[in-house]
Amino acid sequence: PGAGLRAAILPRPLPTPVLAFAIRHLGAVAGVEVTASHNPPRDNGYKVYLGDGSQIVPPADADIAAEIDAVRSLNDVPRPTTGWQTLGDDVLDAYLARTDAVLAPDSPRTARTVYTAMHGVGKDTLLAAFARAGFPTPTLVAAQAEPDPDFPTVAFPNPEEPGAMDLAFATARETHPDLIIANDPDADRLAVAVQDGTDWRMLRGDEVGALLAAHLVARGATGTFAESIVSSSLLGRIARKAGLPHEETLTGFKWIARVDGIRYGYEEALGYCVDPEGVRDKDGITAALLITELASALKQENRTLLDLLDDIAVEHGLHATDQLSVRVEDLSLIAAAMDRLREQPPTRLAGLPVVDAEDLTRGTDTLPPTDGLRYTLDGARVIVRPSGTEPKLKCYLEVVVPVAAHTDLPDARTKAADLLTALKRDLSAAAGI
């Protein structure tokens, strides 16, 4: 307000996707969400959006940081002569009405779910969206249902972290749902777990990304399918087989959401944009609706998400992904590992020859420069980069094993698991981590 702009505040703590929606819905020039997202309790931060409803990219980030650094005293900051407007529920109601666009008319809505909000703000919005769609009311993981900034039941409020889904698994063993869905605390990410044999397991983000893509293709979706470079190459194969455009971007939805003509975008870190006309960012609420619709359609055929994953593997090859992630206290260790790999790039990993080694700081024909390394192997791919949000070195691994028939899948999975284990071992040695 002090700069002569009108400020509006959402009525209460709400999922980040609601803010991303509200910017375009209200015609705002920018939006700010204060959130620790999926980081530990001691962390905090904020996400900044511009008027197109997508997160900022350079140079806007550096420009904002420079303005902050230029402030010497709060007395130098223009004070507003009037306050701000606190919005009512109209924006949330409009967001929920927009979720209708995610689902196919008259699609089955029978899948039963267990849901955890991971101590965040997703519960009320997700329950309202599921009720509006006509799905069975999700069974809540009660201990994680209400917002709590201390995240008391988890070491890290990220569904990908070991132990974070334990309470959801326990609830599922008691209630026998068709699938488990989970949001991170600001509800822009979605995790999915399924029963595999006698117990439950998390699907990898790449698996959910492929399932949603296959579902949208089956529904006749048109437009560009987009993903970050660290996500599985399977999306490209699905798009090409369907005759759809496919694009890779740098890591992060700030890049994915800016792809021209995007219809669907995903990133392996549990982020999915399934309605870019509504939310130009990852959205854990609408993604939960779409995966539950898919599970309902498969349930009607007496099939599961795992059955569809098998079909995808037979059609496109088994794409198995994993991650080697090293958390450090001393950030110089990350820089040292990157330097070591640049100075002595590996020539073989897991017994496979490295056929191309790219230093992404130089950029490529389709990507701007970024701090990362990409190795293309015969039947595998490795990308190494420092995390942009955490003190981690992240290595993204993918192997592709051809599959001729469903009966070949067990052997293919064994081969893929062995290759991923060997990739981790050899890459760790090469990086000195």
C-alpha positions as CSV (number, residue, x, y, z in Angstrom):
1,P,0.0,0.0,0.0
2,G,2.9,2.4,0.7
3,A,3.9,2.2,-2.9
4,G,0.5,3.1,-4.1
5,L,-0.7,-0.4,-4.8
6,R,-3.8,-2.1,-3.4
7,A,-3.0,-5.2,-1.2
8,A,-5.4,-8.0,-0.5
9,I,-4.9,-10.9,2.0
10,L,-6.5,-14.3,1.7
11,P,-9.0,-14.9,4.6
12,R,-6.9,-17.5,6.4
13,P,-4.0,-19.9,5.9
14,L,-4.7,-21.7,2.6
15,P,-2.9,-23.9,0.1
16,T,-0.3,-22.3,-2.1
17,P,-2.3,-23.3,-5.3
18,V,-5.2,-21.1,-4.1
19,L,-2.9,-18.1,-4.1
20,A,-1.6,-19.0,-7.6
21,F,-5.2,-19.2,-8.8
22,A,-6.2,-16.0,-7.0
23,I,-3.6,-13.9,-8.8
24,R,-5.1,-14.6,-12.2
25,H,-8.6,-14.7,-11.0
26,L,-8.4,-11.3,-9.4
27,G,-6.0,-9.8,-12.0
28,A,-3.3,-9.1,-9.4
29,V,0.1,-8.0,-10.5
30,A,1.9,-10.2,-8.0
31,G,1.3,-12.6,-5.1
32,V,3.3,-13.7,-2.0
33,E,2.8,-16.9,0.0
34,V,4.6,-17.2,3.3
35,T,5.4,-20.8,3.9
36,A,8.1,-23.3,5.0
37,S,6.6,-25.6,2.3
38,H,8.0,-29.1,3.1
39,N,11.1,-28.0,5.0
40,P,11.9,-28.5,8.7
41,P,10.1,-26.3,11.4
42,R,13.1,-24.0,11.8
43,D,12.9,-22.9,8.1
44,N,10.6,-20.3,6.7
45,G,10.4,-18.5,3.5
46,Y,8.1,-17.2,0.8
47,K,7.1,-17.8,-2.7
48,V,6.7,-14.9,-5.1
49,Y,4.4,-14.9,-8.1
50,L,4.0,-12.3,-10.9
51,G,0.7,-11.4,-12.6
52,D,0.7,-14.5,-14.9
53,G,0.3,-16.6,-11.8
54,S,3.6,-18.4,-12.1
55,Q,6.6,-18.1,-9.8
56,I,9.3,-15.6,-10.5
57,V,12.4,-16.4,-12.6
58,P,15.6,-14.3,-13.2
59,P,16.1,-11.4,-13.3
60,A,13.0,-10.7,-11.1
61,D,14.5,-12.7,-8.1
62,A,17.8,-10.7,-8.2
63,D,15.9,-7.5,-8.5
64,I,13.8,-8.2,-5.5
65,A,16.8,-9.3,-3.5
66,A,18.6,-6.0,-4.4
67,E,15.6,-4.0,-3.2
68,I,15.6,-5.8,0.1
69,D,19.3,-5.3,0.5
70,A,18.9,-1.6,-0.2
71,V,16.7,-1.2,2.9
72,R,18.8,0.2,5.7
73,S,15.9,0.9,8.1
74,L,12.2,0.1,8.2
75,N,11.8,3.9,8.7
76,D,12.9,4.2,5.0
77,V,10.1,2.0,3.8
78,P,7.0,4.0,2.7
79,R,4.1,3.5,5.1
80,P,0.6,3.0,3.8
81,T,-2.0,5.6,4.6
82,T,-4.7,3.0,4.3
83,G,-4.7,-0.7,5.2
84,W,-5.2,-3.8,3.2
85,Q,-8.3,-5.7,2.1
86,T,-9.0,-9.0,3.7
87,L,-10.8,-11.2,1.1
88,G,-13.8,-13.3,1.9
89,D,-14.3,-16.9,0.8
90,D,-15.2,-15.9,-2.7
91,V,-11.8,-16.6,-4.1
92,L,-11.7,-20.0,-2.4
93,D,-15.1,-20.8,-3.8
94,A,-14.0,-19.8,-7.2
95,Y,-10.9,-22.1,-6.9
96,L,-13.1,-25.0,-5.9
97,A,-15.5,-24.3,-8.8
98,R,-12.5,-24.4,-11.1
99,T,-11.6,-27.9,-9.9
100,D,-14.6,-29.1,-11.9
101,A,-12.5,-28.7,-15.0
102,V,-10.0,-31.3,-13.8
103,L,-12.4,-34.3,-14.0
104,A,-14.1,-35.8,-16.9
105,P,-17.9,-35.5,-16.9
106,D,-19.6,-38.6,-15.6
107,S,-16.3,-40.3,-14.7
108,P,-16.5,-42.9,-11.9
109,R,-15.8,-41.4,-8.4
110,T,-15.7,-44.5,-6.3
111,A,-12.1,-44.9,-5.1
112,R,-11.7,-44.7,-1.3
113,T,-8.7,-42.8,0.1
114,V,-6.7,-42.2,3.2
115,Y,-5.4,-38.6,3.3
116,T,-2.8,-36.8,5.3
117,A,-2.2,-33.1,5.3
118,M,1.2,-33.6,6.9
119,H,0.4,-31.0,9.6
120,G,-0.3,-28.4,6.9
121,V,-3.2,-26.4,5.5
122,G,-4.5,-28.8,2.8
123,K,-7.2,-30.6,4.7
124,D,-10.2,-28.3,4.4
125,T,-9.6,-27.4,0.8
126,L,-9.0,-31.0,-0.3
127,L,-12.1,-32.3,1.6
128,A,-14.2,-29.6,0.0
129,A,-12.9,-30.4,-3.4
130,F,-13.5,-34.2,-2.9
131,A,-17.1,-33.5,-1.6
132,R,-17.8,-31.3,-4.6
133,A,-16.6,-34.0,-7.0
134,G,-18.6,-36.7,-5.3
135,F,-15.8,-38.9,-4.1
136,P,-16.1,-40.9,-0.9
137,T,-14.9,-38.7,2.0
138,P,-11.2,-39.4,2.6
139,T,-10.2,-41.1,5.9
140,L,-8.0,-38.6,7.7
141,V,-4.7,-39.3,9.4
142,A,-5.9,-37.6,12.5
143,A,-2.6,-36.9,14.1
144,Q,-1.5,-35.0,11.0
145,A,-4.8,-33.4,10.0
146,E,-4.5,-29.9,11.6
147,P,-1.9,-27.2,10.9
148,D,1.0,-27.3,13.3
149,P,4.2,-25.5,12.5
150,D,6.2,-27.8,14.8
151,F,5.4,-30.8,12.6
152,P,5.5,-33.0,15.7
153,T,5.0,-36.5,14.1
154,V,7.7,-36.2,11.4
155,A,11.4,-35.2,11.2
156,F,10.8,-33.6,7.9
157,P,7.2,-32.7,6.7
158,N,8.0,-34.1,3.2
159,P,6.2,-37.2,2.0
160,E,9.4,-38.3,0.3
161,E,11.4,-38.4,3.5
162,P,11.7,-41.8,5.4
163,G,9.1,-42.2,8.0
164,A,6.9,-39.3,7.0
165,M,4.2,-41.6,5.6
166,D,4.3,-44.1,8.4
167,L,1.1,-42.9,10.1
168,A,-0.7,-42.9,6.7
169,F,0.4,-46.5,6.1
170,A,-0.9,-47.5,9.6
171,T,-4.2,-45.9,8.9
172,A,-4.5,-47.7,5.6
173,R,-3.8,-51.0,7.1
174,E,-6.7,-50.4,9.4
175,T,-9.2,-49.1,6.9
176,H,-8.2,-50.8,3.6
177,P,-8.6,-47.9,1.1
178,D,-7.9,-48.0,-2.6
179,L,-5.0,-45.6,-2.3
180,I,-3.3,-43.1,0.0
181,I,-2.9,-39.5,-0.9
182,A,-0.8,-37.0,0.9
183,N,0.0,-33.3,0.6
184,D,3.0,-31.5,1.8
185,P,2.2,-28.7,4.3
186,D,1.4,-26.0,1.8
187,A,-0.4,-28.5,-0.4
188,D,1.2,-27.8,-3.7
189,R,2.8,-31.3,-3.8
190,L,1.0,-34.7,-3.9
191,A,2.2,-38.1,-2.8
192,V,0.4,-41.3,-3.7
193,A,0.8,-44.7,-2.1
194,V,-0.7,-48.0,-3.1
195,Q,-1.1,-51.5,-1.8
196,D,1.7,-53.7,-3.2
197,G,1.3,-57.3,-2.1
198,T,0.5,-57.4,1.6
199,D,1.7,-53.9,2.4
200,W,1.7,-50.3,1.2
201,R,4.4,-48.4,-0.7
202,M,4.9,-44.9,-2.0
203,L,4.9,-44.4,-5.7
204,R,7.8,-42.4,-7.0
205,G,7.0,-39.0,-8.4
206,D,8.0,-40.2,-11.8
207,E,5.5,-43.1,-11.6
208,V,2.6,-40.7,-10.6
209,G,3.8,-38.4,-13.4
210,A,3.5,-41.2,-16.0
211,L,0.1,-42.3,-14.6
212,L,-1.4,-38.9,-14.9
213,A,0.0,-38.4,-18.3
214,A,-1.4,-41.7,-19.6
215,H,-4.8,-40.8,-18.0
216,L,-4.9,-37.4,-19.8
217,V,-3.9,-39.0,-23.1
218,A,-6.6,-41.6,-22.7
219,R,-9.1,-38.7,-22.1
220,G,-8.0,-37.1,-25.4
221,A,-6.0,-34.2,-23.9
222,T,-4.2,-31.9,-26.3
223,G,-1.4,-29.4,-25.8
224,T,2.2,-29.6,-24.6
225,F,3.4,-32.1,-22.0
226,A,6.3,-30.5,-20.0
227,E,8.7,-31.7,-17.4
228,S,12.0,-30.7,-15.8
229,I,15.3,-32.3,-17.0
230,V,15.6,-34.3,-13.7
231,S,12.3,-36.1,-14.3
232,S,11.8,-39.3,-16.2
233,S,12.3,-39.5,-20.0
234,L,9.1,-41.6,-20.0
235,L,6.9,-38.6,-20.3
236,G,8.5,-37.8,-23.7
237,R,7.8,-41.3,-24.9
238,I,4.2,-41.1,-23.8
239,A,3.7,-37.7,-25.5
240,R,5.4,-38.7,-28.8
241,K,3.4,-41.9,-29.0
242,A,0.2,-39.8,-28.6
243,G,1.4,-37.2,-31.2
244,L,1.7,-34.5,-28.6
245,P,4.4,-31.8,-28.1
246,H,6.9,-32.4,-25.3
247,E,9.3,-30.0,-23.7
248,E,12.0,-30.2,-21.0
249,T,12.9,-27.3,-18.8
250,L,15.2,-26.4,-16.0
251,T,14.3,-27.7,-12.5
252,G,11.3,-26.0,-10.9
253,F,7.8,-25.1,-11.8
254,K,8.8,-21.5,-12.3
255,W,10.1,-22.9,-15.6
256,I,7.7,-25.7,-16.3
257,A,4.6,-23.4,-16.0
258,R,6.0,-21.0,-18.6
259,V,6.1,-23.5,-21.4
260,D,3.9,-22.2,-24.3
261,G,0.7,-24.2,-24.8
262,I,1.3,-26.3,-21.7
263,R,-1.5,-28.8,-21.0
264,Y,0.3,-30.9,-18.3
265,G,3.5,-30.5,-16.4
266,Y,5.2,-32.5,-13.7
267,E,8.4,-32.8,-11.8
268,E,9.7,-35.9,-10.0
269,A,9.6,-34.1,-6.6
270,L,5.9,-34.8,-6.3
271,G,4.8,-31.7,-8.3
272,Y,2.0,-31.9,-10.9
273,C,0.2,-29.2,-12.9
274,V,-3.0,-30.8,-14.3
275,D,-5.0,-27.6,-14.9
276,P,-2.6,-24.9,-16.1
277,E,-5.5,-22.6,-17.2
278,G,-6.6,-22.6,-13.5
279,V,-3.3,-22.8,-11.6
280,R,-0.1,-22.1,-13.4
281,D,1.9,-24.0,-10.9
282,K,2.0,-27.4,-9.2
283,D,-1.2,-28.1,-7.3
284,G,-1.6,-31.0,-4.9
285,I,-5.3,-30.6,-4.6
286,T,-6.3,-30.9,-8.3
287,A,-3.6,-33.6,-8.8
288,A,-5.2,-35.6,-6.0
289,L,-8.6,-35.3,-7.7
290,L,-7.2,-36.5,-11.0
291,I,-5.3,-39.5,-9.6
292,T,-8.4,-40.6,-7.6
293,E,-10.5,-40.4,-10.8
294,L,-7.9,-42.6,-12.5
295,A,-8.0,-45.1,-9.6
296,S,-11.8,-45.1,-9.7
297,A,-11.8,-45.9,-13.5
298,L,-9.3,-48.7,-12.9
299,K,-11.3,-50.0,-10.0
300,Q,-14.3,-50.3,-12.2
301,E,-12.3,-52.6,-14.4
302,N,-11.0,-54.5,-11.4
303,R,-7.5,-53.1,-11.9
304,T,-5.2,-50.9,-10.0
305,L,-2.6,-48.1,-10.6
306,L,0.1,-50.8,-10.5
307,D,-1.6,-52.7,-13.3
308,L,-1.5,-49.5,-15.4
309,L,2.2,-49.0,-14.6
310,D,2.8,-52.5,-15.9
311,D,1.0,-51.7,-19.1
312,I,3.0,-48.5,-19.5
313,A,6.3,-50.4,-19.0
314,V,5.4,-52.9,-21.7
315,E,4.4,-50.2,-24.1
316,H,7.3,-47.8,-23.5
317,G,10.0,-49.8,-21.7
318,L,10.6,-50.0,-17.9
319,H,11.8,-46.5,-16.8
320,A,13.2,-46.9,-13.3
321,T,14.3,-43.9,-11.4
322,D,16.0,-43.2,-8.1
323,Q,17.9,-40.5,-6.4
324,L,21.2,-40.2,-4.5
325,S,20.7,-37.3,-2.1
326,V,23.4,-36.1,0.3
327,R,22.5,-33.6,3.0
328,V,25.5,-31.6,4.3
329,E,26.2,-29.1,7.1
330,D,29.1,-27.6,5.2
331,L,28.0,-26.2,1.8
332,S,31.6,-26.2,0.6
333,L,31.3,-30.0,0.3
334,I,28.7,-29.6,-2.4
335,A,30.9,-27.2,-4.4
336,A,33.9,-29.5,-4.0
337,A,31.9,-32.5,-5.3
338,M,30.8,-30.5,-8.4
339,D,34.4,-29.4,-9.0
340,R,35.6,-33.0,-8.7
341,L,33.1,-34.2,-11.3
342,R,33.9,-31.4,-13.7
343,E,37.7,-31.9,-13.4
344,Q,37.5,-35.7,-13.6
345,P,34.2,-36.7,-15.4
346,P,33.4,-40.4,-15.2
347,T,33.8,-42.4,-18.3
348,R,31.8,-45.4,-17.1
349,L,29.1,-45.8,-14.5
350,A,27.5,-49.1,-13.4
351,G,29.6,-50.7,-16.2
352,L,27.9,-48.6,-18.8
353,P,29.9,-46.2,-21.0
354,V,29.2,-42.5,-20.7
355,V,28.4,-41.5,-24.2
356,D,27.9,-37.8,-23.5
357,A,28.9,-35.6,-20.5
358,E,27.3,-32.1,-20.4
359,D,28.2,-29.2,-18.1
360,L,24.9,-27.4,-17.9
361,T,26.6,-24.2,-16.8
362,R,27.2,-23.6,-20.5
363,G,23.5,-24.1,-21.3
364,T,22.3,-26.2,-24.2
365,D,20.3,-25.5,-27.4
366,T,17.1,-25.7,-25.4
367,L,18.1,-24.8,-21.9
368,P,19.6,-21.7,-20.3
369,P,22.7,-22.1,-18.1
370,T,22.3,-23.8,-14.7
371,D,24.6,-25.4,-12.1
372,G,24.4,-29.0,-13.1
373,L,26.0,-32.0,-14.9
374,R,24.2,-34.4,-17.2
375,Y,25.6,-37.8,-18.2
376,T,24.0,-39.8,-20.9
377,L,24.8,-43.5,-20.8
378,D,23.8,-46.5,-23.0
379,G,20.4,-47.2,-21.4
380,A,20.7,-44.8,-18.5
381,R,20.9,-41.1,-17.6
382,V,22.4,-39.2,-14.6
383,I,22.0,-35.6,-13.6
384,V,23.9,-34.0,-10.7
385,R,23.0,-30.6,-9.2
386,P,23.0,-28.7,-5.9
387,S,19.5,-28.4,-4.4
388,G,18.0,-24.9,-4.8
389,T,16.1,-25.0,-1.5
390,E,18.0,-27.3,0.8
391,P,21.7,-28.0,1.8
392,K,21.8,-31.1,-0.4
393,L,23.7,-32.5,-3.4
394,K,21.1,-34.3,-5.6
395,C,21.8,-36.9,-8.2
396,Y,18.9,-38.0,-10.3
397,L,19.3,-41.5,-11.9
398,E,17.3,-43.2,-14.6
399,V,17.7,-46.6,-16.3
400,V,15.6,-47.9,-19.2
401,V,15.1,-51.6,-19.7
402,P,13.2,-52.9,-22.8
403,V,10.2,-55.1,-22.0
404,A,8.6,-57.3,-24.6
405,A,5.7,-58.7,-22.5
406,H,4.2,-58.6,-19.0
407,T,6.0,-61.8,-18.2
408,D,9.4,-60.1,-18.6
409,L,8.6,-57.4,-16.0
410,P,10.1,-59.3,-12.9
411,D,13.5,-59.8,-14.6
412,A,13.4,-56.2,-16.0
413,R,12.8,-54.8,-12.5
414,T,15.6,-56.9,-11.0
415,K,18.0,-55.7,-13.7
416,A,16.9,-52.1,-13.2
417,A,17.3,-52.2,-9.5
418,D,20.8,-53.7,-9.8
419,L,21.8,-51.0,-12.3
420,L,20.5,-48.2,-10.0
421,T,22.4,-49.6,-7.1
422,A,25.6,-49.7,-9.1
423,L,25.0,-46.2,-10.4
424,K,24.7,-44.9,-6.9
425,R,27.9,-46.6,-5.8
426,D,30.0,-45.5,-8.8
427,L,28.6,-41.9,-8.8
428,S,29.2,-41.5,-5.1
429,A,32.8,-42.6,-5.6
430,A,33.3,-40.3,-8.5
431,A,31.9,-37.3,-6.6
432,G,33.7,-38.2,-3.4
433,I,30.5,-38.1,-1.3
